[in-house]
Amino acid sequence: MKLSRVTRITFLLTGFFALDKVVGFVRQVVIARQFGLSAELDAFNVANNLPDLLFALISGGALALAFIPVLTEQLSRDGSSTAWDLFSKITNLAFLVTGALAIVVAIVAHPLVRWELGIAPGFNEQQQVLVTNLMRLNLFATLIFSISGLVMAGLQANQHFLLPAIAPLLYNIGQIFGAVILSPEQGYAIGPMTLPAMGLGVYGLVYGVIIGALLHLGIQIPGLLKYKFHWSPGLGLKTEPVRKVLRLMGPRLATMFFIQLIFLVRDNLASRLEAGAVTALTYGWMLFQVPETLIGTAIGTALLPTLAEHAAMERREEFQQSIERAVRVLIALTLPIAVILSFGLKPLLALAFGFDAVGTDLLMWVTRAYLAGLLGQSLVEVFARSFYARQNALTPLAAAGFTLVLYIVLGTQLYRVLGAAGISLSDSIAFTAEAVLLLVLLNRKLIGSVKAGGSLLRAFLAAAASGAVVWLLMAWLAGQNPLLQSGVALTAGMLVAIPLVWPELRLILRL
């Protein structure tokens, strides 16, 4: 069977996202074994949040999703020369705005860390000073990403996904260099050779982030040359294409601000819990992001240019069919996988991170709570892009605001009862509610409602059957080698689930 363009792109992205997640997992294992669930590592993880917010607001999310539909429209109607002129003007604007905001954040960093409603009010003075210093260094990487994030969007609008898919992999490699070479006091022995060590401690991790950001940008430059990119000066604030991007960007910027505030609220609450809570939430989120990225983000990213093209050409039926196929596939994949991982992942976490029993239990419960929202978050990836493809940024904005408010209400209550796991559970509930809200609103815009009832039933049956198999095998193999125990249980669970959702798995070939 000939694969559709979206399917081919999805497989490409999934493959590289998977490789990126493997390398990212190695990075986190190296860091975890070096720093443990420590106050120092908590400070590093918290220090990333505000620079990440700036990146997400400017080019990582706000501009990227607002940019691709307009750039696709320019390519379809006026050709590459006009599109690259638009790209240059938006990139110039993003870099200048990011630079100005970075300077402001660097100046007010310490008060922001200490403020009761700020980043880490529960940390002691020494930790807060460390967070401030690390945050200021991180801003250099944010400046680089202000360009690199838009380069990704520009290449994806040209239906080129290979180099943007490789870029995150190199970003992780830069961070591993920081963890292995720059941070340790003593070098790593590999056979007869000992790797040098710089002894920079947690600061070495931040320098690794900066190196990774440079690699992230550098790998994509050949793609710009391939598509005959030419840079032009100016901001073009009076031109209609730039204004259209900015009109979409305003609501998208607010949307990303709401999303990123969730991470700030998360760490604010976790800083009030025991040492290691912030890191457990960070690692739990990383583990959750593996299936969410490989499934939800890959399909959503591959689908956006096609949805934007359908919308630009007013192909309403094809637009709806693309969304419906994606929804059915997401349901069939995410529900069984969430249950299988929840029951079978713990021995692997204990083996990989080397935490004590209490630390492993904390990480596992946080991860399970995140996995409860795997379907919801994956559906949001597609539903939100469906609105952006139609150049409607206000609806995702309203939905994100609703999610933030619900998360804060739930989080401030559940963390007192369930600790760190209550914070991650609040995230899952809030994003699942957002997915339902977006679906209701999307159905009003389509020629017919999205139909996935049969897929939902089969996915629930697959989740129940595979979860029971994993639970039984985990109990039967208790005390065995962790790789054997988890490996057998997880594999058996997947094999049980596949036949039950086979109709949806076949849809992957024609997304």
Helices and strands as residue ranges (DSSP letters): H 5-35, H 39-47, H 49-55, I 56-60, H 62-78, H 80-114, H 125-157, H 162-177, I 178-182, E 189-190, E 193-194, H 202-218, H 221-226, H 240-270, H 277-291, I 292-297, H 298-312, H 316-344, H 346-353, H 357-371, H 374-389, H 394-418, H 420-443, H 453-476, H 482-500, H 502-507, G 508-510
